[in-house]
Amino acid sequence: MKLEFVTVDVFTDRQFGGNPLAVVVDGAGLSDAQMQTIAAEFNLSETTFVLPPQNADHSAQVRIFTPRAELPFAGHPNVGTAFVLAQRLAQDSSSPEVDHLMFEEAAGLVRMELLRERGAVVGARLASPMPFEMGDEVPVDIIADACGLSVDDIETENHPPLIASCGVPFVIAEVKDCEVLATAKPRAHIFERHLPPNRMTGIHLHARAILQEVDIQSRMFAPLHGINEDPATGSANVALIGLLAHLQDDPNEMMERRIGQGYALGRPSILNAAAEIKDDGTIATYIGGTCVPVMRGTLEIV
């Protein structure tokens, strides 16, 4: 079996920045075990597999794998996959130009808005498949220990460390400043003891930015998913923007923030996050950015 794949760098405007993603553009016929093995072989934070949609009105079914597990939803895989499929559609003269794609995923339907510059697709923006949900608080000392920090490094004035989700749960914790953020180091044995993957995906740290190009700087650690640190995490940052919208003084204001991630890895990423509180009180979240193609090739499964 021969399968075409494409890799793209997501949430960046240049190659070798942002978060790399592998997209297997026709995963039909692969078993769950084969998908997991291929994702481990790529050894990127995520690999996606595109399958025919179950509903003909939708664009595709998309499955997302880390090197160790399948995810029900994730940000940068959706943005990168939409970019790849939109580029393929643009090469097909018989296909009409589209502005949106709809993906079927384990977490639900994910609507993708294509971003264009001078008529060409340069990225995508997603609406999270589930509204923001806030879960349990997590003790400060556990977060500090898991990230190699002191208890005093964790900022709790705005919110305590807590589990939040827009389809995938993360612990969201604020640190005092970007200097503290830069010193954080994940300690997998603390995750194993207190933060198992069936409870949350990883810890997402954030601080008020010192860089002029962004409002917030963040880092995400998920060692139990085979991701010691992720260069750009859409699913964590939509949970973050959802939390910030929940905390804001004016519930009628659309909150928009530019979030920088990946600087500690030498892969700077910029994610455009937004959240709005609906009339029924639910919080809808959005994340988007640009993409750059890097590699393409063929997988041979024997």
Residue frames as qw, qx, qy, qz and C-alpha x, y, z in Angstrom:
[[0.000, 0.889, 0.458, 0.000, 0.00, 0.00, 0.00],
 [0.420, 0.146, 0.006, 0.896, 1.36, 3.42, -1.00],
 [0.161, -0.852, -0.474, 0.151, 0.12, 6.52, 0.81],
 [0.333, 0.610, 0.008, 0.719, 0.84, 10.14, 0.01],
 [0.461, -0.696, -0.371, 0.407, 1.87, 12.41, 2.86],
 [0.248, 0.740, -0.003, 0.625, 2.62, 16.12, 3.21],
 [0.507, -0.470, -0.419, 0.589, 4.31, 17.95, 6.06],
 [0.078, 0.791, 0.163, 0.584, 3.58, 21.58, 6.87],
 [0.317, -0.095, -0.489, 0.807, 4.73, 24.04, 9.50],
 [0.218, -0.723, -0.592, -0.280, 1.67, 25.49, 11.24],
 [0.330, -0.906, -0.215, 0.156, 1.19, 28.89, 12.93],
 [0.448, -0.516, 0.292, 0.669, 4.13, 30.43, 11.12],
 [0.536, 0.805, 0.021, -0.254, 4.93, 32.29, 7.90],
 [0.258, 0.723, -0.635, -0.086, 8.32, 30.65, 7.34],
 [0.881, 0.075, -0.467, -0.010, 9.69, 27.13, 7.00],
 [0.628, 0.036, -0.603, 0.491, 11.14, 25.50, 10.12],
 [0.175, -0.200, 0.404, -0.875, 9.13, 27.72, 12.43],
 [0.709, -0.143, -0.063, -0.687, 5.81, 26.94, 14.05],
 [0.647, -0.194, 0.692, -0.257, 4.63, 23.41, 14.75],
 [0.227, 0.278, -0.801, -0.478, 5.35, 20.69, 12.16],
 [0.731, 0.138, 0.460, -0.485, 2.51, 18.40, 11.13],
 [0.048, -0.130, 0.893, 0.429, 2.34, 15.30, 8.94],
 [0.656, 0.286, 0.202, -0.669, -0.84, 14.83, 6.91],
 [0.257, 0.008, 0.925, 0.281, -1.57, 11.43, 5.36],
 [0.339, 0.192, -0.142, -0.910, -3.97, 12.59, 2.69],
 [0.770, -0.015, -0.392, -0.504, -5.76, 9.25, 2.13],
 [0.190, -0.367, 0.828, -0.379, -5.87, 7.11, 5.26],
 [0.852, 0.041, 0.020, -0.521, -8.72, 4.88, 4.08],
 [0.894, 0.192, -0.405, -0.012, -7.92, 1.23, 4.66],
 [0.282, 0.419, -0.668, 0.546, -5.51, 1.80, 7.54],
 [0.625, -0.498, -0.598, 0.065, -6.26, 0.17, 10.88],
 [0.382, -0.913, 0.018, -0.144, -6.12, 2.07, 14.16],
 [0.793, -0.445, 0.230, 0.346, -2.88, 0.27, 15.00],
 [0.655, 0.335, 0.273, 0.620, -1.32, 1.21, 11.67],
 [0.043, 0.889, 0.120, 0.440, -2.25, 4.87, 12.13],
 [0.579, -0.806, 0.121, 0.020, -0.70, 4.86, 15.58],
 [0.821, -0.165, 0.281, 0.469, 2.47, 3.19, 14.30],
 [0.481, 0.594, 0.237, 0.600, 2.80, 5.69, 11.44],
 [0.200, -0.935, -0.026, -0.292, 2.35, 8.61, 13.87],
 [0.729, -0.609, 0.217, 0.223, 5.09, 7.15, 16.07],
 [0.757, 0.175, 0.292, 0.558, 7.33, 6.83, 12.99],
 [0.228, 0.800, 0.131, 0.539, 6.87, 10.49, 12.06],
 [0.575, -0.343, -0.422, 0.611, 7.48, 11.32, 15.75],
 [0.001, 0.390, 0.055, 0.919, 5.92, 14.77, 15.41],
 [0.244, 0.002, 0.579, -0.778, 3.57, 16.12, 18.04],
 [0.663, 0.340, 0.506, -0.434, 0.65, 15.09, 15.80],
 [0.033, -0.095, 0.793, 0.601, -0.05, 13.29, 12.53],
 [0.594, 0.298, 0.300, -0.685, -3.44, 13.43, 10.82],
 [0.223, 0.080, 0.912, 0.335, -5.16, 10.88, 8.60],
 [0.432, 0.260, -0.067, -0.861, -7.76, 12.08, 6.12],
 [0.227, 0.186, 0.953, 0.068, -10.64, 9.70, 5.38],
 [0.163, -0.389, -0.576, -0.700, -13.87, 10.01, 3.38],
 [0.316, -0.164, 0.376, -0.855, -16.62, 11.76, 5.37],
 [0.143, 0.266, 0.938, -0.168, -19.49, 9.73, 6.76],
 [0.300, 0.764, 0.444, -0.360, -21.83, 12.56, 5.71],
 [0.591, 0.393, 0.400, 0.579, -21.43, 13.60, 2.07],
 [0.025, 0.955, 0.184, 0.232, -22.16, 17.23, 3.02],
 [0.513, -0.799, 0.230, 0.216, -18.90, 17.36, 4.99],
 [0.349, 0.805, -0.464, -0.126, -15.37, 17.73, 3.63],
 [0.574, 0.325, -0.735, 0.161, -13.55, 14.86, 5.34],
 [0.819, -0.564, -0.099, -0.026, -13.21, 12.70, 8.40],
 [0.326, 0.695, -0.498, 0.404, -9.97, 13.58, 10.18],
 [0.866, -0.456, -0.182, 0.097, -8.23, 11.44, 12.81],
 [0.089, 0.853, -0.377, 0.349, -5.43, 12.88, 14.91],
 [0.925, -0.244, -0.213, 0.200, -2.62, 10.91, 16.57],
 [0.207, -0.860, 0.464, -0.043, 0.26, 11.87, 18.82],
 [0.358, 0.459, -0.813, -0.004, 3.21, 9.43, 18.89],
 [0.001, -0.081, 0.927, -0.367, 1.39, 7.57, 21.68],
 [0.213, 0.446, 0.781, -0.382, -2.36, 8.13, 21.48],
 [0.094, 0.526, 0.581, 0.614, -5.29, 9.34, 19.41],
 [0.004, 0.233, 0.338, -0.912, -6.79, 12.75, 20.24],
 [0.273, 0.639, 0.712, -0.099, -10.46, 13.67, 19.79],
 [0.242, 0.941, 0.178, 0.158, -9.54, 17.19, 18.66],
 [0.587, -0.410, 0.060, 0.695, -6.49, 19.42, 18.35],
 [0.169, 0.876, 0.078, -0.444, -5.75, 22.86, 16.96],
 [0.000, 0.659, -0.551, -0.512, -2.63, 22.82, 14.82],
 [0.341, 0.039, 0.899, 0.271, -3.53, 19.49, 13.13],
 [0.366, 0.702, 0.598, -0.127, -6.84, 20.94, 11.97],
 [0.131, 0.879, -0.118, -0.442, -5.31, 24.18, 10.72],
 [0.157, -0.497, 0.734, 0.436, -2.55, 22.32, 8.87],
 [0.385, 0.233, 0.881, 0.143, -4.88, 19.68, 7.42],
 [0.349, 0.808, 0.392, -0.266, -7.30, 22.34, 6.15],
 [0.038, 0.792, -0.378, -0.478, -4.38, 24.14, 4.51],
 [0.262, -0.237, 0.867, 0.350, -3.20, 20.94, 2.78],
 [0.382, 0.461, 0.800, 0.029, -6.66, 19.96, 1.53],
 [0.256, 0.869, 0.180, -0.384, -7.39, 23.51, 0.34],
 [0.042, -0.642, 0.574, 0.506, -4.16, 23.53, -1.66],
 [0.305, 0.043, 0.915, 0.260, -5.11, 20.21, -3.27],
 [0.351, 0.698, 0.598, -0.181, -8.55, 21.59, -4.16],
 [0.124, 0.845, -0.128, -0.504, -6.92, 24.67, -5.72],
 [0.153, -0.409, 0.769, 0.466, -4.87, 22.40, -8.00],
 [0.304, 0.339, 0.882, 0.124, -8.04, 20.71, -9.27],
 [0.080, 0.028, -0.280, -0.956, -9.50, 22.93, -11.97],
 [0.377, -0.372, -0.720, -0.449, -12.84, 21.12, -11.72],
 [0.388, -0.497, -0.658, 0.411, -13.28, 22.00, -8.02],
 [0.043, -0.872, -0.226, -0.432, -15.11, 25.24, -7.13],
 [0.230, 0.392, -0.470, 0.757, -13.38, 27.71, -4.81],
 [0.590, -0.604, -0.533, -0.053, -14.48, 27.20, -1.21],
 [0.059, -0.715, 0.296, -0.631, -14.16, 29.39, 1.86],
 [0.587, -0.443, 0.504, -0.453, -14.90, 26.73, 4.49],
 [0.520, 0.129, -0.841, -0.083, -14.29, 23.05, 5.19],
 [0.716, -0.428, 0.199, -0.515, -16.14, 20.84, 7.66],
 [0.341, 0.339, -0.867, 0.131, -14.25, 18.02, 9.40],
 [0.849, -0.383, -0.208, -0.300, -15.78, 15.07, 11.22],
 [0.276, 0.453, -0.722, 0.444, -13.77, 14.27, 14.36],
 [0.452, -0.262, -0.822, 0.229, -14.18, 12.30, 17.55],
 [0.099, -0.290, -0.461, 0.833, -14.98, 15.51, 19.47],
 [0.356, 0.711, 0.467, -0.387, -17.62, 16.56, 16.94],
 [0.563, 0.686, 0.296, 0.353, -17.82, 18.66, 13.78],
 [0.418, -0.542, 0.070, 0.726, -15.00, 21.16, 13.29],
 [0.444, 0.853, 0.266, 0.067, -15.70, 24.09, 10.97],
 [0.587, -0.269, 0.216, 0.732, -12.60, 25.48, 9.26],
 [0.297, 0.927, 0.116, -0.196, -12.48, 28.96, 7.72],
 [0.777, 0.204, 0.169, 0.572, -9.80, 29.25, 5.04],
 [0.185, -0.843, 0.035, 0.504, -7.51, 32.29, 5.24],
 [0.695, 0.515, 0.303, 0.400, -6.43, 33.86, 1.94],
 [0.192, -0.729, 0.157, 0.638, -3.90, 36.42, 0.80],
 [0.208, 0.501, -0.504, -0.672, -4.03, 37.67, -2.80],
 [0.792, 0.188, -0.268, -0.516, -6.47, 34.86, -3.54],
 [0.602, 0.233, -0.756, 0.106, -4.22, 32.05, -2.30],
 [0.789, -0.565, -0.193, -0.145, -4.95, 29.99, 0.83],
 [0.288, 0.610, -0.556, 0.485, -2.28, 30.72, 3.46],
 [0.020, 0.115, -0.824, 0.555, -3.83, 29.15, 6.55],
 [0.450, -0.449, -0.678, -0.369, -7.05, 28.46, 8.39],
 [0.231, -0.278, 0.467, -0.807, -9.12, 29.35, 11.44],
 [0.383, -0.244, -0.884, -0.108, -11.23, 26.88, 13.38],
 [0.547, -0.463, 0.100, -0.690, -14.22, 27.05, 15.63],
 [0.099, -0.256, 0.911, -0.307, -13.78, 24.66, 18.55],
 [0.416, -0.201, -0.798, -0.388, -16.18, 21.69, 18.37],
 [0.484, -0.575, -0.642, 0.151, -17.25, 22.13, 22.00],
 [0.140, -0.899, -0.004, -0.416, -17.88, 25.23, 24.14],
 [0.189, 0.508, -0.623, 0.564, -15.43, 26.18, 26.87],
 [0.791, -0.494, -0.326, -0.151, -15.71, 24.07, 30.02],
 [0.001, -0.666, 0.563, -0.489, -13.96, 24.70, 33.30],
 [0.818, -0.178, -0.547, -0.004, -13.05, 21.74, 35.50],
 [0.735, -0.613, -0.208, 0.204, -11.37, 21.07, 38.81],
 [0.036, -0.920, 0.373, -0.115, -8.66, 23.17, 40.36],
 [0.888, 0.125, -0.322, 0.302, -5.21, 21.56, 40.63],
 [0.586, -0.749, -0.047, 0.304, -2.98, 22.24, 43.66],
 [0.214, 0.939, -0.268, -0.016, -0.31, 24.84, 43.04],
 [0.431, -0.619, 0.651, 0.087, 2.43, 22.65, 44.49],
 [0.782, 0.178, 0.583, 0.127, 1.69, 19.87, 41.98],
 [0.546, 0.823, 0.114, 0.101, 1.90, 22.28, 39.03],
 [0.075, -0.903, 0.424, 0.002, 5.12, 23.80, 40.35],
 [0.613, -0.382, 0.685, 0.092, 6.68, 20.38, 40.93],
 [0.774, 0.392, 0.487, 0.098, 5.59, 19.06, 37.52],
 [0.487, 0.842, 0.062, 0.225, 7.16, 22.06, 35.77],
 [0.719, 0.036, -0.205, 0.663, 10.35, 22.36, 37.83],
 [0.003, -0.646, 0.002, -0.763, 9.23, 25.63, 39.41],
 [0.123, -0.079, -0.697, 0.702, 8.65, 26.94, 42.92],
 [0.015, -0.668, -0.733, 0.125, 5.20, 27.55, 44.36],
 [0.078, -0.714, -0.125, 0.685, 5.95, 31.29, 44.37],
 [0.123, -0.181, 0.595, 0.773, 6.46, 31.17, 40.58],
 [0.007, 0.471, 0.829, 0.300, 2.77, 30.35, 40.02],
 [0.158, -0.076, 0.057, -0.983, 0.46, 33.37, 39.71],
 [0.087, -0.416, -0.904, 0.049, -2.94, 32.79, 41.33],
 [0.099, 0.342, 0.269, -0.895, -4.35, 36.32, 41.54],
 [0.429, 0.212, -0.363, -0.799, -6.22, 36.00, 38.24],
 [0.898, -0.040, -0.194, -0.392, -7.08, 32.31, 38.45],
 [0.624, -0.456, 0.634, -0.029, -5.82, 29.17, 40.20],
 [0.101, 0.274, -0.879, -0.376, -4.36, 26.32, 38.14],
 [0.661, 0.211, 0.506, -0.512, -7.36, 24.46, 36.79],
 [0.377, 0.124, 0.838, 0.375, -8.48, 22.02, 34.12],
 [0.414, 0.585, 0.088, -0.692, -10.14, 23.66, 31.13],
 [0.427, 0.080, 0.825, 0.361, -11.29, 22.29, 27.80],
 [0.509, 0.476, -0.074, -0.713, -12.83, 23.12, 24.44],
 [0.879, 0.308, -0.266, -0.249, -12.73, 19.48, 23.39],
 [0.779, 0.147, -0.480, 0.375, -9.40, 18.43, 24.94],
 [0.539, -0.835, -0.112, -0.010, -8.64, 19.00, 28.66],
 [0.558, 0.409, -0.341, 0.636, -5.51, 20.85, 29.78],
 [0.477, -0.669, -0.330, 0.465, -4.32, 22.25, 33.06],
 [0.273, 0.776, 0.076, 0.563, -4.09, 26.02, 32.55],
 [0.604, -0.621, -0.217, 0.451, -1.70, 27.79, 34.92],
 [0.236, 0.926, -0.059, 0.288, -0.38, 31.35, 34.92],
 [0.743, -0.190, -0.203, 0.609, 3.20, 32.09, 35.97],
 [0.258, -0.755, -0.180, 0.576, 4.57, 35.36, 37.34],
 [0.219, 0.822, -0.244, -0.466, 6.40, 36.50, 34.21],
 [0.819, 0.525, -0.213, -0.087, 8.15, 35.39, 31.05],
 [0.115, 0.633, -0.731, 0.227, 11.45, 34.88, 32.88],
 [0.579, -0.167, 0.711, -0.362, 9.76, 32.22, 35.01],
 [0.849, 0.404, 0.123, -0.316, 8.09, 30.79, 31.91],
 [0.540, 0.674, -0.503, -0.024, 11.49, 30.36, 30.24],
 [0.077, -0.500, 0.816, -0.280, 12.87, 28.31, 33.16],
 [0.820, -0.055, 0.332, -0.463, 10.06, 25.73, 33.29],
 [0.265, 0.356, -0.873, -0.204, 11.01, 22.10, 32.60],
 [0.839, -0.177, -0.170, -0.486, 8.53, 19.20, 32.59],
 [0.156, -0.377, 0.878, -0.252, 9.13, 16.35, 35.04],
 [0.587, -0.019, -0.648, -0.485, 7.42, 13.26, 33.65],
 [0.366, -0.135, -0.876, 0.284, 7.42, 11.31, 36.93],
 [0.150, 0.215, 0.461, -0.848, 5.29, 14.02, 38.57],
 [0.545, 0.130, -0.331, -0.759, 2.85, 13.86, 35.66],
 [0.527, -0.015, -0.839, -0.131, 2.67, 10.07, 36.11],
 [0.208, -0.170, -0.785, 0.558, 1.99, 10.41, 39.82],
 [0.100, 0.451, 0.477, -0.748, -0.55, 13.26, 39.80],
 [0.405, 0.556, -0.077, -0.721, -1.62, 14.18, 36.25],
 [0.523, 0.051, 0.823, 0.216, -2.47, 10.99, 34.31],
 [0.034, 0.079, -0.547, -0.833, -3.37, 11.30, 30.61],
 [0.144, -0.488, -0.829, -0.231, -6.92, 10.06, 31.20],
 [0.189, -0.735, -0.457, 0.464, -7.48, 13.20, 33.29],
 [0.149, 0.918, -0.056, -0.362, -5.74, 15.83, 31.18],
 [0.809, 0.546, -0.015, 0.217, -3.51, 16.12, 28.12],
 [0.625, 0.194, -0.216, 0.725, -0.81, 18.38, 29.51],
 [0.287, -0.724, -0.288, 0.557, 0.04, 21.56, 31.41],
 [0.372, 0.674, 0.265, 0.581, -0.31, 24.85, 29.54],
 [0.413, -0.538, -0.236, 0.696, 1.61, 27.69, 31.18],
 [0.297, 0.746, 0.309, 0.509, 1.06, 31.32, 30.24],
 [0.389, -0.516, -0.196, 0.738, 2.38, 34.77, 31.11],
 [0.261, 0.922, 0.136, -0.252, 1.86, 38.33, 29.96],
 [0.804, 0.384, 0.127, 0.436, 4.12, 38.78, 26.94],
 [0.332, -0.712, 0.144, 0.602, 7.24, 40.88, 26.77],
 [0.366, 0.063, 0.625, 0.687, 7.38, 40.55, 22.97],
 [0.248, 0.345, 0.022, -0.905, 5.66, 43.34, 21.05],
 [0.346, 0.089, -0.693, -0.626, 4.25, 40.99, 18.40],
 [0.492, -0.329, -0.795, -0.133, 2.09, 39.01, 20.86],
 [0.453, -0.639, 0.045, -0.620, -0.11, 39.61, 23.93],
 [0.824, -0.424, 0.315, -0.206, 0.59, 36.33, 25.73],
 [0.354, 0.498, -0.790, -0.048, 3.46, 33.86, 25.75],
 [0.877, -0.219, 0.213, -0.372, 2.79, 30.22, 26.53],
 [0.185, 0.412, -0.890, -0.060, 4.39, 26.79, 26.79],
 [0.874, -0.108, 0.021, -0.473, 2.72, 23.37, 26.80],
 [0.011, -0.422, 0.902, -0.090, 4.12, 20.16, 28.29],
 [0.887, -0.008, 0.049, -0.459, 2.56, 16.72, 27.65],
 [0.006, 0.535, -0.844, -0.046, 5.29, 14.13, 28.35],
 [0.529, 0.029, 0.816, -0.232, 2.84, 11.27, 28.87],
 [0.712, 0.613, 0.254, -0.230, 1.60, 11.76, 25.30],
 [0.784, 0.122, 0.294, 0.533, 5.15, 11.66, 23.97],
 [0.257, 0.794, 0.120, 0.538, 5.31, 15.45, 23.68],
 [0.544, -0.275, -0.376, 0.698, 7.86, 16.84, 26.09],
 [0.042, 0.582, 0.158, -0.797, 7.07, 20.33, 24.82],
 [0.482, 0.603, 0.600, 0.212, 4.85, 21.42, 21.94],
 [0.312, 0.011, 0.174, 0.934, 5.81, 24.36, 19.69],
 [0.330, -0.044, -0.095, -0.938, 2.18, 25.46, 19.18],
 [0.007, -0.249, -0.954, 0.166, -0.96, 24.00, 20.74],
 [0.266, -0.290, -0.344, -0.853, -4.25, 25.24, 19.32],
 [0.596, -0.470, -0.620, -0.201, -6.44, 23.09, 21.58],
 [0.515, -0.385, -0.462, 0.611, -4.67, 24.41, 24.70],
 [0.135, -0.054, -0.001, 0.989, -4.77, 28.02, 23.58],
 [0.372, -0.419, -0.469, -0.683, -8.51, 27.91, 22.81],
 [0.605, -0.531, -0.571, 0.159, -8.99, 26.63, 26.38],
 [0.407, -0.235, -0.230, 0.852, -6.83, 29.53, 27.56],
 [0.079, -0.169, -0.217, -0.958, -8.74, 32.18, 25.60],
 [0.504, -0.497, -0.608, -0.360, -12.00, 30.63, 26.82],
 [0.562, -0.468, -0.496, 0.468, -10.82, 30.96, 30.41],
 [0.237, -0.114, -0.052, 0.963, -9.74, 34.57, 29.89],
 [0.266, -0.347, -0.433, -0.788, -13.13, 35.38, 28.35],
 [0.575, -0.528, -0.625, -0.019, -14.83, 33.77, 31.34],
 [0.520, -0.421, -0.350, 0.656, -12.78, 35.99, 33.67],
 [0.216, 0.265, 0.169, 0.925, -13.19, 39.28, 31.78],
 [0.084, 0.302, 0.463, -0.829, -15.21, 42.18, 33.21],
 [0.494, 0.371, -0.078, -0.783, -17.32, 42.82, 30.10],
 [0.588, 0.069, 0.806, -0.005, -19.09, 39.60, 29.06],
 [0.607, 0.707, 0.297, -0.207, -20.31, 41.20, 25.82],
 [0.115, 0.825, -0.455, -0.315, -16.86, 41.90, 24.46],
 [0.940, 0.310, -0.112, 0.088, -15.31, 39.63, 21.84],
 [0.500, -0.739, 0.399, 0.211, -11.89, 38.80, 23.27],
 [0.817, 0.542, -0.122, 0.156, -8.99, 38.52, 20.82],
 [0.471, -0.761, 0.412, 0.173, -5.37, 37.77, 21.70],
 [0.679, 0.577, -0.451, 0.041, -2.18, 36.96, 19.79],
 [0.808, -0.512, 0.289, -0.034, -0.40, 34.14, 21.59],
 [0.399, 0.687, -0.607, 0.007, 3.27, 33.31, 21.10],
 [0.889, -0.307, 0.328, -0.086, 4.53, 29.78, 21.72],
 [0.928, 0.285, 0.068, 0.231, 7.53, 27.68, 20.75],
 [0.165, 0.917, -0.308, 0.192, 10.22, 30.31, 21.40],
 [0.561, -0.607, 0.559, -0.062, 12.05, 28.06, 23.88],
 [0.839, 0.091, 0.518, 0.139, 12.30, 25.42, 21.13],
 [0.189, -0.381, 0.491, 0.761, 13.58, 27.78, 18.46],
 [0.074, 0.359, 0.799, 0.476, 10.27, 27.36, 16.58],
 [0.139, 0.233, 0.307, -0.912, 8.40, 30.64, 17.19],
 [0.013, -0.454, -0.832, -0.318, 4.68, 30.34, 16.58],
 [0.196, 0.065, 0.187, -0.960, 1.91, 32.93, 16.55],
 [0.053, -0.424, -0.898, -0.104, -1.67, 31.85, 17.18],
 [0.236, -0.207, -0.061, -0.948, -4.62, 34.21, 16.75],
 [0.169, -0.326, -0.904, 0.217, -7.15, 33.27, 19.44],
 [0.305, -0.248, -0.068, -0.917, -10.66, 34.63, 20.02],
 [0.130, -0.324, -0.907, 0.235, -13.61, 33.94, 22.29],
 [0.313, -0.273, -0.121, -0.902, -17.16, 35.21, 22.64],
 [0.187, 0.158, 0.829, -0.503, -19.86, 34.64, 25.21],
 [0.164, -0.314, -0.734, -0.579, -23.11, 33.57, 23.51],
 [0.450, -0.407, -0.052, -0.793, -26.59, 34.63, 24.62],
 [0.864, -0.323, -0.329, -0.203, -27.06, 31.29, 26.38],
 [0.536, -0.775, 0.328, -0.067, -23.88, 31.83, 28.41],
 [0.924, 0.006, 0.228, 0.308, -21.71, 29.34, 26.55],
 [0.120, -0.810, 0.370, 0.439, -18.27, 30.49, 25.42],
 [0.859, 0.478, 0.140, 0.116, -17.32, 29.83, 21.80],
 [0.409, -0.701, 0.397, 0.429, -13.62, 29.83, 20.94],
 [0.741, 0.670, 0.018, 0.042, -11.59, 30.17, 17.76],
 [0.508, -0.609, 0.429, 0.433, -7.93, 29.74, 16.78],
 [0.753, 0.634, 0.154, 0.087, -6.14, 30.34, 13.52],
 [0.326, -0.721, 0.413, 0.450, -2.88, 31.08, 11.78],
 [0.579, 0.671, -0.356, -0.296, -0.82, 30.66, 8.65],
 [0.896, -0.141, 0.409, 0.103, 1.00, 27.58, 7.32],
 [0.232, 0.732, -0.555, -0.320, 4.02, 26.80, 5.14],
 [0.986, 0.140, -0.045, -0.078, 4.53, 23.53, 3.18],
 [0.327, -0.724, 0.599, 0.104, 7.80, 21.71, 3.84],
 [0.113, -0.292, 0.920, 0.237, 7.92, 18.14, 2.52],
 [0.832, 0.177, 0.066, -0.522, 5.87, 15.65, 0.55],
 [0.070, 0.401, -0.905, -0.122, 6.43, 11.97, -0.15],
 [0.790, -0.043, -0.441, -0.424, 5.08, 8.44, -0.16],
 [0.512, -0.382, 0.694, -0.331, 4.65, 5.94, 2.65],
 [0.627, 0.180, -0.696, -0.302, 5.00, 2.30, 1.58],
 [0.647, -0.308, 0.519, -0.465, 3.16, -0.10, 3.87],
 [0.454, 0.296, -0.812, -0.219, 4.24, -3.69, 3.29]]
